[in-house]
Amino acid sequence: MLTYVPQAAVIPEKLLQFIWLHRYFNFKSAYTTEGEKIHILQPGMFNTNQGPDFLNARVRIGSKIWAGHVEVHIHARDWDRHHHSEDSNYDNVILHVIWQQGTPAQSMANRAIPVLELQPLVSVLMLNEYQRLMEAPVTPACGAMLPVLSALGWTAWKERLAVERLTRKSEAIRQLLKETNNHWEDVFWRLLARNFGIKVNASFFEQVAESLPVNVLAKHKRQINQLEALLLGQANLLETEMTGSYEIMLQKEYRYLRHKYQLKPVKATASFLRMRPAAFPTVRLAQLAMLIHKSNHLFSWIRDAAALSEVTRLLDITANDYWHYHYQLEQPADYLPKKLGQAMVYNLVINTVVPVLFAYGLHMNDTAIKERAVAWLLQTPKEKNSILQDWQQHGITAANAMDSQALIELKNNFCNAKRCLECAVGSALLKTTIQN
């Protein structure tokens, strides 16, 4: 039994669009403002571009079936306020869905477009639930009601979120591809370096990578000390006076190579604060140098890899012997090989390998490559962070990296932005208010 909304209530237009799209109103009692019965055969496809809100809808009004577009407004007068009568995009509108009649649209009267007023047909319980979600001081706002979706529903929603996250990342990768003149190896190199810098030094490491063209690195890949000199030098880590023989050698190599290639070191500085020594930028740059040293055409190799295990073996690297006894230049430490570590290997798979591979598949319209990228996420262990811990407290768990990426996407780009109307969980939650 529906409880009807008070006449004074006004709602956001995006909620009205949501209600129309999902038919979350008493559509069996839908009549035009002229008293003709409305049967909704197809509400239409939501339009994110210019023009009416919903395209290619089909409705029966009285005894006649209409095919065309649907425009949604809070008030009937909004048709005139938005100058739709002067826009040819709206010539095929067959139904004007409004929240409340108010002052009729003057220009629409000449076109005799049927009008449906939804306010008397919408449950106040659903509006109250929507308001509670929007005003909740914590995220997710629906935490107390979870899981809401069935296990199968969550699986489908997480798959969609993971692909949406990869697609969004692909747009940034495509922009970088334009900047590098469609050089996939250069794109991969920059993003790989960025993720070697982890969150604290990500931007700094990307600047270092940008300052070192891949063709320069390729010329010196056989000499690990030259690769270290290039990376450490461009990162401004060879500027102080050195006393150790290895450090002096790196300085000399860098000065020669800097002059030879007219290199310009980055202007920023690396951060060492509040970091574990194993993640110091000096160690990460040395590991990155070793990866270049042992690989060849890195992106092409990964693109052609048949199995994720091949990729993880390639990324399973240990820095040069010097770093067994150092975390920083000129500062000896106890013996400990600077192995990249399994967690970092998987981090690189999740945040570099898979996104670039997926973007390449999208760019080349190669479904098989995109599917391989998603499959590698499924084969990668889930991440461990505060976002996933929070979801787990609400009973929502991740089985693999695809799940964890999906839940991160859900928290950061849906919950934090209050996009409950675009969320499968939010939609299901609001639907329950009209079913109970």
PADOMAR-990106 format. One line per field, with one value per residue (C-alpha): residue in three letters; residue number from 0; x, y, z. Coordinates in nm, 4 decimals. Layout:
BEGIN
res	[ALA,...]
n	[NUM,...]
x	[X,...]
y	[Y,...]
z	[Z,...]
***
This chain:
BEGIN
res	[MET,LEU,THR,TYR,VAL,PRO,GLN,ALA,ALA,VAL,ILE,PRO,GLU,LYS,LEU,LEU,GLN,PHE,ILE,TRP,LEU,HIS,ARG,TYR,PHE,ASN,PHE,LYS,SER,ALA,TYR,THR,THR,GLU,GLY,GLU,LYS,ILE,HIS,ILE,LEU,GLN,PRO,GLY,MET,PHE,ASN,THR,ASN,GLN,GLY,PRO,ASP,PHE,LEU,ASN,ALA,ARG,VAL,ARG,ILE,GLY,SER,LYS,ILE,TRP,ALA,GLY,HIS,VAL,GLU,VAL,HIS,ILE,HIS,ALA,ARG,ASP,TRP,ASP,ARG,HIS,HIS,HIS,SER,GLU,ASP,SER,ASN,TYR,ASP,ASN,VAL,ILE,LEU,HIS,VAL,ILE,TRP,GLN,GLN,GLY,THR,PRO,ALA,GLN,SER,MET,ALA,ASN,ARG,ALA,ILE,PRO,VAL,LEU,GLU,LEU,GLN,PRO,LEU,VAL,SER,VAL,LEU,MET,LEU,ASN,GLU,TYR,GLN,ARG,LEU,MET,GLU,ALA,PRO,VAL,THR,PRO,ALA,CYS,GLY,ALA,MET,LEU,PRO,VAL,LEU,SER,ALA,LEU,GLY,TRP,THR,ALA,TRP,LYS,GLU,ARG,LEU,ALA,VAL,GLU,ARG,LEU,THR,ARG,LYS,SER,GLU,ALA,ILE,ARG,GLN,LEU,LEU,LYS,GLU,THR,ASN,ASN,HIS,TRP,GLU,ASP,VAL,PHE,TRP,ARG,LEU,LEU,ALA,ARG,ASN,PHE,GLY,ILE,LYS,VAL,ASN,ALA,SER,PHE,PHE,GLU,GLN,VAL,ALA,GLU,SER,LEU,PRO,VAL,ASN,VAL,LEU,ALA,LYS,HIS,LYS,ARG,GLN,ILE,ASN,GLN,LEU,GLU,ALA,LEU,LEU,LEU,GLY,GLN,ALA,ASN,LEU,LEU,GLU,THR,GLU,MET,THR,GLY,SER,TYR,GLU,ILE,MET,LEU,GLN,LYS,GLU,TYR,ARG,TYR,LEU,ARG,HIS,LYS,TYR,GLN,LEU,LYS,PRO,VAL,LYS,ALA,THR,ALA,SER,PHE,LEU,ARG,MET,ARG,PRO,ALA,ALA,PHE,PRO,THR,VAL,ARG,LEU,ALA,GLN,LEU,ALA,MET,LEU,ILE,HIS,LYS,SER,ASN,HIS,LEU,PHE,SER,TRP,ILE,ARG,ASP,ALA,ALA,ALA,LEU,SER,GLU,VAL,THR,ARG,LEU,LEU,ASP,ILE,THR,ALA,ASN,ASP,TYR,TRP,HIS,TYR,HIS,TYR,GLN,LEU,GLU,GLN,PRO,ALA,ASP,TYR,LEU,PRO,LYS,LYS,LEU,GLY,GLN,ALA,MET,VAL,TYR,ASN,LEU,VAL,ILE,ASN,THR,VAL,VAL,PRO,VAL,LEU,PHE,ALA,TYR,GLY,LEU,HIS,MET,ASN,ASP,THR,ALA,ILE,LYS,GLU,ARG,ALA,VAL,ALA,TRP,LEU,LEU,GLN,THR,PRO,LYS,GLU,LYS,ASN,SER,ILE,LEU,GLN,ASP,TRP,GLN,GLN,HIS,GLY,ILE,THR,ALA,ALA,ASN,ALA,MET,ASP,SER,GLN,ALA,LEU,ILE,GLU,LEU,LYS,ASN,ASN,PHE,CYS,ASN,ALA,LYS,ARG,CYS,LEU,GLU,CYS,ALA,VAL,GLY,SER,ALA,LEU,LEU,LYS,THR,THR,ILE,GLN,ASN]
n	[0,1,2,3,4,5,6,7,8,9,10,11,12,13,14,15,16,17,18,19,20,21,22,23,24,25,26,27,28,29,30,31,32,33,34,35,36,37,38,39,40,41,42,43,44,45,46,47,48,49,50,51,52,53,54,55,56,57,58,59,60,61,62,63,64,65,66,67,68,69,70,71,72,73,74,75,76,77,78,79,80,81,82,83,84,85,86,87,88,89,90,91,92,93,94,95,96,97,98,99,100,101,102,103,104,105,106,107,108,109,110,111,112,113,114,115,116,117,118,119,120,121,122,123,124,125,126,127,128,129,130,131,132,133,134,135,136,137,138,139,140,141,142,143,144,145,146,147,148,149,150,151,152,153,154,155,156,157,158,159,160,161,162,163,164,165,166,167,168,169,170,171,172,173,174,175,176,177,178,179,180,181,182,183,184,185,186,187,188,189,190,191,192,193,194,195,196,197,198,199,200,201,202,203,204,205,206,207,208,209,210,211,212,213,214,215,216,217,218,219,220,221,222,223,224,225,226,227,228,229,230,231,232,233,234,235,236,237,238,239,240,241,242,243,244,245,246,247,248,249,250,251,252,253,254,255,256,257,258,259,260,261,262,263,264,265,266,267,268,269,270,271,272,273,274,275,276,277,278,279,280,281,282,283,284,285,286,287,288,289,290,291,292,293,294,295,296,297,298,299,300,301,302,303,304,305,306,307,308,309,310,311,312,313,314,315,316,317,318,319,320,321,322,323,324,325,326,327,328,329,330,331,332,333,334,335,336,337,338,339,340,341,342,343,344,345,346,347,348,349,350,351,352,353,354,355,356,357,358,359,360,361,362,363,364,365,366,367,368,369,370,371,372,373,374,375,376,377,378,379,380,381,382,383,384,385,386,387,388,389,390,391,392,393,394,395,396,397,398,399,400,401,402,403,404,405,406,407,408,409,410,411,412,413,414,415,416,417,418,419,420,421,422,423,424,425,426,427,428,429,430,431,432,433,434,435]
x	[0.0000,0.1525,0.1717,0.1539,0.3864,0.2663,0.1933,0.4635,0.7449,1.0045,1.2739,1.5991,1.5564,1.8070,1.5803,1.2802,1.4748,1.5629,1.1998,1.0859,1.3607,1.2956,0.9211,0.9412,0.5940,0.2358,0.2405,-0.0874,-0.2589,-0.0774,-0.2909,-0.2055,-0.3096,-0.5921,-0.7172,-0.5970,-0.4638,-0.0869,0.0778,0.4588,0.5827,0.9452,1.0683,1.3537,1.7308,1.8811,2.0521,2.3835,2.4237,2.2335,1.8617,1.5701,1.6369,1.5186,1.5419,1.3380,1.0599,0.7257,0.4059,0.0361,-0.1785,-0.5426,-0.5724,-0.2713,0.0896,0.3558,0.7270,0.9759,1.1496,1.0604,1.1625,1.1674,1.1297,1.0335,0.7788,0.5869,0.7117,1.0708,1.0009,0.9814,1.2655,1.4991,1.3776,1.2997,1.0421,1.3236,1.5446,1.4891,1.6302,1.2967,1.0705,1.0053,0.9150,0.6035,0.5639,0.6572,0.7091,0.6954,0.6964,0.4232,0.2092,0.2381,0.2191,0.1672,0.4206,0.2828,0.4769,0.4003,0.0276,0.0534,0.2199,-0.0263,0.2449,0.0892,0.1977,0.2358,0.2510,0.4366,0.4049,0.0758,0.2146,0.5419,0.5843,0.6878,0.8795,1.1129,1.1676,1.2424,1.4938,1.6602,1.6845,1.8382,2.1040,2.1892,2.2188,2.4015,2.7261,2.9177,2.9979,2.8632,2.5348,2.3630,2.6072,2.3486,2.1243,2.3909,2.4193,2.0807,2.1841,2.2004,2.5387,2.4786,2.3768,2.6973,2.9062,2.7476,2.7761,3.1434,3.2238,3.0598,3.2428,3.5809,3.5314,3.4073,3.7227,3.9449,3.7555,3.7945,4.1672,4.1903,4.0805,4.3777,4.6070,4.4725,4.5544,4.9082,4.9260,4.8539,5.1286,5.3799,5.2842,5.1170,5.4241,5.2916,5.6355,5.6792,5.3302,5.3981,5.7372,5.5926,5.3093,5.5396,5.7772,5.4873,5.3748,5.7294,5.7191,5.4101,5.1734,5.4283,5.6649,5.4329,5.4364,5.8100,5.8921,5.6701,5.8653,6.1901,6.0535,5.9343,6.2830,6.4386,6.3200,6.2885,6.5303,6.8035,6.7416,6.7426,7.0917,7.2282,7.0142,7.3128,7.4979,7.3133,7.5416,7.4619,7.0887,7.1214,7.3273,7.0606,6.7716,6.9415,7.0985,6.7722,6.6188,6.8803,7.0252,7.3826,7.4348,7.6172,7.9896,8.0506,8.3342,8.2584,8.3999,8.0625,7.8965,8.1782,8.1513,7.7738,7.8395,8.0947,7.8664,7.5767,7.7706,7.8927,7.5471,7.3751,7.6074,7.5822,7.2013,7.1524,6.9395,6.7650,6.7106,6.3695,6.3240,6.1316,6.2872,6.2117,6.0502,6.2025,5.9819,5.7628,5.8605,5.9882,6.3536,6.2654,6.0433,6.2985,6.3111,6.6784,6.5874,6.2872,6.4927,6.7602,6.4919,6.3450,6.6900,6.7209,6.3832,6.4960,6.8253,6.6621,6.3763,6.3432,6.0577,5.8685,5.5192,5.5396,5.6556,5.3683,5.1169,5.2188,5.2476,5.0147,4.9911,5.0017,5.2727,5.5085,5.4510,5.4991,5.8242,5.9520,5.8621,6.0226,6.3482,6.6235,6.8314,7.2053,7.4490,7.5471,7.1960,7.2231,7.4153,7.2481,6.9116,7.0637,7.3823,7.6877,7.4986,7.5958,7.3364,7.3073,7.2926,6.9476,6.8837,6.6430,6.3905,6.0837,5.8452,5.5278,5.2931,5.4675,5.4647,5.0891,5.0536,5.2255,5.0001,4.6852,4.7818,5.0052,5.0026,4.6274,4.5127,4.7586,4.6788,4.3043,4.3535,4.5508,4.2712,4.0172,4.2308,4.2809,3.9202,4.0622,3.8168,4.0589,4.3183,4.0584,3.9331,4.2897,4.3404,4.0232,4.1201,4.4561,4.2734,4.0698,4.3920,4.5594,4.5151,4.2939,4.4483,4.4678,4.3708,4.1339,3.8616,3.8387,3.8496,3.5538,3.3551,3.4345,3.2909,2.9665,2.9767,3.1022,3.4198,3.6668,3.7888,4.0466,4.1879,3.8900,3.6638,3.8952,3.9268,3.5490,3.4949,3.7524,3.5703,3.2373,3.3638,3.5609,3.3399,2.9914,2.9610,3.1795,3.0005,2.6543,2.5780,2.3264,2.0866,2.3508,2.4441,2.2900,2.2767,2.1086,1.8588,1.7702,1.7375,1.4977,1.3013,1.2350,1.0549,0.7820,0.7575,0.7124]
y	[0.0000,0.3309,0.6345,0.9461,1.2419,1.5756,1.8293,2.0683,1.8153,1.8886,1.6462,1.6666,1.6122,1.3235,1.1401,1.2027,1.0590,0.7554,0.7028,0.7195,0.4898,0.2145,0.2778,0.3189,0.4688,0.3487,0.3222,0.1260,0.4483,0.6702,0.9195,1.2296,1.5643,1.5458,1.2200,0.9661,0.6304,0.5743,0.2329,0.2435,-0.0098,0.1109,0.4048,0.4736,0.4857,0.7503,1.0142,1.1531,1.3863,1.6911,1.6458,1.4821,1.2808,0.9471,0.8311,0.5755,0.5297,0.3613,0.4446,0.3793,0.6820,0.5977,0.3635,0.4968,0.3786,0.6502,0.6016,0.8805,1.0618,1.1552,1.4762,1.4992,1.8189,1.9149,2.1729,2.1957,2.5532,2.4241,2.3371,2.7083,2.8012,2.5650,2.6865,2.3342,2.4555,2.6332,2.3194,2.0644,1.7906,1.7997,1.7757,1.4048,1.4268,1.2168,1.2625,1.5315,1.3736,1.6240,1.6169,1.8720,2.0668,2.4207,2.6761,2.4987,2.5429,2.8028,2.6998,2.3311,2.3951,2.4592,2.1193,1.9151,1.6980,1.4752,1.5471,1.2950,1.4287,1.1801,1.3404,1.1700,0.8325,0.8146,0.6569,0.8928,0.6009,0.5919,0.9672,0.9499,0.6694,0.8698,1.1709,0.9546,0.8260,1.1784,1.3113,1.0163,1.1452,0.8227,0.6154,0.3867,0.5474,0.2100,0.0276,-0.0649,-0.2246,-0.4285,-0.6643,-0.5725,-0.7493,-1.1265,-1.2959,-1.3206,-0.9552,-0.8505,-1.0585,-0.8919,-0.5434,-0.5911,-0.7133,-0.4042,-0.1754,-0.3333,-0.2913,0.0645,0.1388,-0.0057,0.1895,0.5140,0.4502,0.3785,0.7328,0.8735,0.6241,0.7286,1.0904,0.9877,0.7945,1.1163,1.2960,1.0253,1.0133,0.6722,0.5117,0.2285,0.1396,0.4986,0.5019,0.1786,0.3009,0.6187,0.4416,0.1648,0.4202,0.6060,0.2932,0.2091,0.5418,0.4240,0.6931,0.9231,0.9546,0.8595,1.1973,1.2380,0.8991,0.9751,1.2967,1.1005,0.8551,1.1376,1.2897,0.9620,0.8491,0.4721,0.4725,0.6154,0.3470,0.0788,0.1822,0.1205,-0.1732,-0.4100,-0.1963,-0.1939,0.0725,0.3068,0.2518,0.3275,0.6372,0.7634,0.7068,0.8299,1.1227,1.2426,1.2136,1.4557,1.1853,1.2118,1.5810,1.5697,1.4993,1.1232,0.9315,0.5639,0.4082,0.2848,0.6179,0.8105,0.5787,0.6459,1.0190,1.0018,0.7851,1.0196,1.3348,1.1786,1.0501,1.3720,1.5684,1.3118,1.3153,1.6732,1.5475,1.7811,1.6383,1.6892,1.9945,1.8171,1.6147,1.2645,1.2120,0.9801,1.0895,0.8381,0.5554,0.2073,0.1843,-0.0941,0.1558,0.4389,0.6028,0.5035,0.1354,0.1593,0.3303,0.0618,-0.2075,-0.0251,-0.0151,-0.3910,-0.4501,-0.2523,-0.4420,-0.7869,-0.7072,-0.6156,-0.4133,-0.4488,-0.3590,-0.5748,-0.8667,-0.8259,-0.7740,-1.1080,-1.2979,-1.5964,-1.6279,-1.4029,-1.6237,-1.5120,-1.1489,-1.2024,-1.3922,-1.0985,-0.8544,-1.0711,-0.8744,-0.7926,-0.4758,-0.4755,-0.6225,-0.2778,-0.2378,-0.5553,-0.3375,0.0002,0.1730,0.5080,0.6098,0.6351,0.4954,0.1289,-0.1004,-0.4621,-0.7203,-0.7616,-0.8274,-0.5646,-0.7988,-0.6267,-0.8385,-1.0216,-0.7459,-0.4902,-0.7298,-0.7685,-0.3925,-0.3425,-0.6019,-0.4329,-0.0709,-0.0850,-0.4111,-0.4747,-0.1124,-0.0602,-0.3989,-0.3278,0.0194,-0.1353,-0.3870,-0.1056,0.1047,-0.1848,-0.3074,-0.6438,-0.8236,-1.1088,-0.8731,-0.6985,-1.0328,-1.1406,-0.8230,-0.8905,-1.2563,-1.1517,-0.9391,-1.2433,-1.4429,-1.1751,-1.1737,-0.9015,-0.5846,-0.4948,-0.1429,0.0534,0.0712,-0.3078,-0.3416,-0.1065,-0.3054,-0.6251,-0.4778,-0.4345,-0.7964,-0.7288,-0.9198,-0.9434,-1.2759,-1.1376,-0.8192,-0.7708,-0.7626,-0.5314,-0.2903,-0.2922,-0.2092,0.0700,0.2093,0.1817,0.3663,0.6416,0.7130,0.6197,0.6306,0.9373,1.1204,1.0114,0.8444,0.6123,0.6412,0.4982,0.2178,-0.1295,-0.1360,0.2037,0.1118,-0.2148,-0.0400,0.2209,-0.0483,-0.2297,0.0773,0.0422,-0.3364,-0.3522]
z	[0.0000,-0.1092,0.1149,-0.0981,-0.0919,0.0472,-0.2254,-0.1065,-0.1541,-0.4236,-0.5348,-0.7382,-1.1105,-1.1069,-0.8610,-1.0839,-1.3797,-1.1660,-1.0669,-1.4287,-1.5619,-1.3065,-1.2884,-0.9121,-0.8900,-0.9063,-1.2864,-1.2881,-1.1875,-1.4376,-1.6323,-1.8291,-1.6854,-1.9427,-1.7914,-2.0503,-1.9278,-1.9779,-2.0260,-2.0228,-2.2756,-2.2729,-2.0590,-2.3043,-2.2735,-2.0480,-2.2615,-2.1330,-2.4320,-2.5532,-2.6028,-2.4201,-2.1025,-2.2451,-2.6046,-2.7998,-2.5474,-2.6231,-2.4393,-2.4987,-2.4264,-2.4440,-2.7412,-2.9350,-2.9103,-2.9317,-3.0067,-2.9386,-2.6577,-2.2996,-2.1234,-1.7437,-1.5391,-1.1868,-1.3077,-1.6345,-1.6812,-1.6993,-2.0638,-2.1430,-1.9082,-2.0952,-2.4399,-2.5610,-2.8136,-2.9966,-3.0056,-3.2837,-3.0561,-2.8746,-3.1800,-3.1223,-2.7516,-2.6935,-2.3173,-2.0673,-1.7230,-1.4390,-1.0616,-1.0109,-1.2534,-1.1203,-1.4012,-1.7369,-2.0160,-2.2568,-2.5683,-2.5127,-2.5201,-2.8947,-2.9497,-2.7390,-2.5788,-2.3103,-1.9532,-1.6695,-1.3121,-1.0882,-0.7461,-0.6493,-0.7592,-0.5654,-0.2215,0.0554,0.2100,-0.0884,-0.0761,0.2935,0.2340,-0.0439,0.1861,0.4577,0.2149,0.1010,0.4556,0.6128,0.7733,0.6990,0.3932,0.2791,0.3739,0.3303,0.5615,0.8209,0.5540,0.3734,0.1959,0.0303,-0.2930,-0.3275,-0.3639,-0.7380,-0.7479,-0.5729,-0.8137,-1.1155,-0.9614,-0.8691,-1.2203,-1.3653,-1.1231,-1.2001,-1.5742,-1.5220,-1.3212,-1.5956,-1.8611,-1.6664,-1.6217,-1.9941,-2.0715,-1.8785,-2.0515,-2.3907,-2.3073,-2.2161,-2.5437,-2.7334,-2.5418,-2.6364,-3.0052,-2.9703,-2.8121,-2.5958,-2.4583,-2.3351,-2.1830,-1.9992,-1.8805,-1.7298,-1.5512,-1.4317,-1.2845,-1.1240,-0.9424,-0.8351,-0.6516,-0.4603,-0.3371,-0.1724,-0.4690,-0.7548,-0.9273,-0.8709,-1.0224,-1.3218,-1.3794,-1.3670,-1.6236,-1.8462,-1.8377,-1.9597,-2.3054,-2.3417,-2.6365,-2.4113,-2.1503,-2.4195,-2.5308,-2.1808,-2.0624,-2.0587,-1.8014,-1.4675,-1.3230,-1.6122,-1.5649,-1.1937,-1.2748,-1.5146,-1.2756,-0.9590,-1.1413,-1.2978,-0.9512,-0.8099,-0.5843,-0.7134,-0.6493,-0.3154,-0.2801,-0.2779,-0.1099,-0.1828,-0.4977,-0.6268,-0.5596,-0.7315,-1.0321,-1.0534,-1.0406,-1.3225,-1.5363,-1.4859,-1.5670,-1.8900,-1.9923,-1.8910,-2.1193,-2.4008,-2.4138,-2.2907,-2.0052,-1.7645,-1.4149,-1.2572,-1.0394,-0.7638,-0.4828,-0.3593,-0.0198,0.2421,0.5325,0.7174,0.4842,0.5504,0.4397,0.1958,0.0119,0.0023,-0.3424,-0.3763,-0.3349,-0.5671,-0.8373,-0.8066,-0.8437,-1.1414,-1.2993,-1.2531,-1.4172,-1.7226,-1.7190,-1.7304,-1.9707,-2.3360,-2.4901,-2.1648,-2.2801,-2.5926,-2.3817,-2.1359,-2.4171,-2.5652,-2.2354,-2.2283,-1.8501,-1.5465,-1.3966,-1.6749,-1.5782,-1.2051,-1.2704,-1.4745,-1.1978,-0.9311,-0.9184,-0.6697,-0.6828,-0.7637,-0.5046,-0.3754,-0.2371,-0.0312,0.2147,0.1566,0.1672,0.0731,-0.1028,0.1227,0.4223,0.4870,0.6478,0.7531,0.4769,0.3240,-0.0478,-0.1804,-0.3380,-0.4774,-0.2719,-0.3605,-0.2410,-0.4631,-0.7591,-0.7276,-0.6807,-1.0163,-1.1791,-1.0450,-1.1041,-1.4120,-1.6050,-1.6119,-1.6756,-1.9634,-2.1144,-2.0898,-2.2419,-2.5266,-2.5899,-2.5848,-2.8202,-3.0624,-3.0228,-2.9215,-2.6936,-2.6231,-2.4751,-2.2593,-2.1332,-2.0535,-1.8488,-1.6477,-1.6057,-1.4608,-1.2035,-1.1063,-1.0621,-0.8467,-0.4669,-0.3203,-0.1854,0.1816,0.2820,0.5042,0.2386,0.2141,0.5916,0.6151,0.3582,0.5434,0.8643,0.6708,0.5528,0.1992,0.1175,-0.1713,-0.3069,-0.5501,-0.6997,-0.9283,-0.6229,-0.4308,-0.7239,-0.7579,-0.3903,-0.4058,-0.7095,-0.5279,-0.2207,-0.3963,-0.6960,-0.5789,-0.1989,-0.1466,-0.4288,-0.3052,-0.6392,-0.4750,-0.7684,-1.0029,-0.7639,-0.7819,-0.4010,-0.3749,-0.6464,-0.4737,-0.1382,-0.2752,-0.4568,-0.1295,0.0057,-0.2574,-0.2244,0.1537]
***
